[in-house]
Amino acid sequence: MPKIQWTNLSSAFCLADMALPYYNARMKTLTVRLPEAVMAQIEAESRGRKLSKSDVVRERLSVAAGPSRRRHVLLDAIADLVGSVAGLPADLSARKKAYLKTTGYGQKRGR
């Protein structure tokens, strides 16, 4: 059996040394219970991409936060149409009390 030279191992790449700066970067811990099917998908993706399960979940959560950006894109697509209907006030929120009063909202009704 060959002898291991410990002097060579000290300069070798060590994952344990890399974990300290990564996990001390002000990350919080969250425990979540997932259905077996979802967990199996995460584990399979983790093995296939050679990432930790935590990294896969972080990526999925960041992608899930994307629709708010998509909403802004959709609003930009119709921005030229906003307020273009004739006969309506330019900004109804500025006169909401007057508008609600004309529609009878909040008034007592007879029984």
Rosetta constraint file for C-alpha pairs under 8 A:
AtomPair CA 5 CA 9 HARMONIC 7.06 0.50
AtomPair CA 6 CA 10 HARMONIC 6.68 0.50
AtomPair CA 7 CA 11 HARMONIC 7.52 0.50
AtomPair CA 8 CA 12 HARMONIC 6.71 0.50
AtomPair CA 14 CA 18 HARMONIC 6.88 0.50
AtomPair CA 15 CA 19 HARMONIC 6.42 0.50
AtomPair CA 16 CA 20 HARMONIC 7.24 0.50
AtomPair CA 17 CA 21 HARMONIC 7.96 0.50
AtomPair CA 18 CA 22 HARMONIC 6.67 0.50
AtomPair CA 19 CA 23 HARMONIC 6.02 0.50
AtomPair CA 20 CA 24 HARMONIC 5.93 0.50
AtomPair CA 21 CA 25 HARMONIC 6.36 0.50
AtomPair CA 23 CA 27 HARMONIC 6.36 0.50
AtomPair CA 34 CA 38 HARMONIC 6.38 0.50
AtomPair CA 34 CA 39 HARMONIC 6.16 0.50
AtomPair CA 35 CA 39 HARMONIC 6.29 0.50
AtomPair CA 36 CA 40 HARMONIC 5.99 0.50
AtomPair CA 37 CA 41 HARMONIC 6.36 0.50
AtomPair CA 38 CA 42 HARMONIC 6.31 0.50
AtomPair CA 39 CA 43 HARMONIC 6.10 0.50
AtomPair CA 40 CA 44 HARMONIC 6.04 0.50
AtomPair CA 41 CA 45 HARMONIC 6.11 0.50
AtomPair CA 42 CA 46 HARMONIC 5.96 0.50
AtomPair CA 42 CA 53 HARMONIC 6.39 0.50
AtomPair CA 42 CA 56 HARMONIC 6.70 0.50
AtomPair CA 42 CA 57 HARMONIC 7.32 0.50
AtomPair CA 43 CA 47 HARMONIC 6.19 0.50
AtomPair CA 43 CA 53 HARMONIC 6.34 0.50
AtomPair CA 44 CA 48 HARMONIC 6.05 0.50
AtomPair CA 45 CA 49 HARMONIC 5.93 0.50
AtomPair CA 45 CA 56 HARMONIC 7.37 0.50
AtomPair CA 46 CA 50 HARMONIC 5.60 0.50
AtomPair CA 46 CA 51 HARMONIC 4.97 0.50
AtomPair CA 46 CA 52 HARMONIC 5.72 0.50
AtomPair CA 46 CA 53 HARMONIC 5.45 0.50
AtomPair CA 46 CA 56 HARMONIC 6.37 0.50
AtomPair CA 47 CA 51 HARMONIC 6.72 0.50
AtomPair CA 51 CA 55 HARMONIC 6.29 0.50
AtomPair CA 51 CA 56 HARMONIC 6.85 0.50
AtomPair CA 52 CA 56 HARMONIC 6.54 0.50
AtomPair CA 53 CA 57 HARMONIC 6.22 0.50
AtomPair CA 54 CA 58 HARMONIC 6.08 0.50
AtomPair CA 55 CA 59 HARMONIC 6.19 0.50
AtomPair CA 56 CA 60 HARMONIC 6.24 0.50
AtomPair CA 57 CA 61 HARMONIC 6.12 0.50
AtomPair CA 58 CA 62 HARMONIC 6.19 0.50
AtomPair CA 59 CA 63 HARMONIC 6.22 0.50
AtomPair CA 60 CA 64 HARMONIC 6.14 0.50
AtomPair CA 61 CA 65 HARMONIC 6.38 0.50
AtomPair CA 62 CA 66 HARMONIC 6.85 0.50
AtomPair CA 66 CA 70 HARMONIC 6.54 0.50
AtomPair CA 67 CA 71 HARMONIC 6.07 0.50
AtomPair CA 68 CA 72 HARMONIC 6.70 0.50
AtomPair CA 69 CA 73 HARMONIC 6.58 0.50
AtomPair CA 70 CA 74 HARMONIC 6.30 0.50
AtomPair CA 71 CA 75 HARMONIC 6.18 0.50
AtomPair CA 72 CA 76 HARMONIC 6.12 0.50
AtomPair CA 73 CA 77 HARMONIC 6.35 0.50
AtomPair CA 74 CA 78 HARMONIC 6.78 0.50
AtomPair CA 75 CA 79 HARMONIC 5.84 0.50
AtomPair CA 78 CA 82 HARMONIC 6.79 0.50
AtomPair CA 80 CA 84 HARMONIC 7.64 0.50
AtomPair CA 81 CA 85 HARMONIC 7.97 0.50
AtomPair CA 83 CA 88 HARMONIC 7.76 0.50
AtomPair CA 83 CA 90 HARMONIC 5.92 0.50
AtomPair CA 83 CA 91 HARMONIC 7.97 0.50
AtomPair CA 91 CA 95 HARMONIC 7.56 0.50
AtomPair CA 92 CA 96 HARMONIC 5.93 0.50
AtomPair CA 92 CA 99 HARMONIC 7.89 0.50
AtomPair CA 95 CA 99 HARMONIC 6.22 0.50
AtomPair CA 96 CA 100 HARMONIC 6.03 0.50
AtomPair CA 97 CA 101 HARMONIC 6.14 0.50
AtomPair CA 98 CA 102 HARMONIC 6.37 0.50
AtomPair CA 99 CA 103 HARMONIC 6.50 0.50
AtomPair CA 100 CA 104 HARMONIC 6.30 0.50
AtomPair CA 100 CA 105 HARMONIC 5.31 0.50
AtomPair CA 100 CA 106 HARMONIC 7.89 0.50
AtomPair CA 101 CA 105 HARMONIC 6.02 0.50
AtomPair CA 101 CA 106 HARMONIC 7.77 0.50
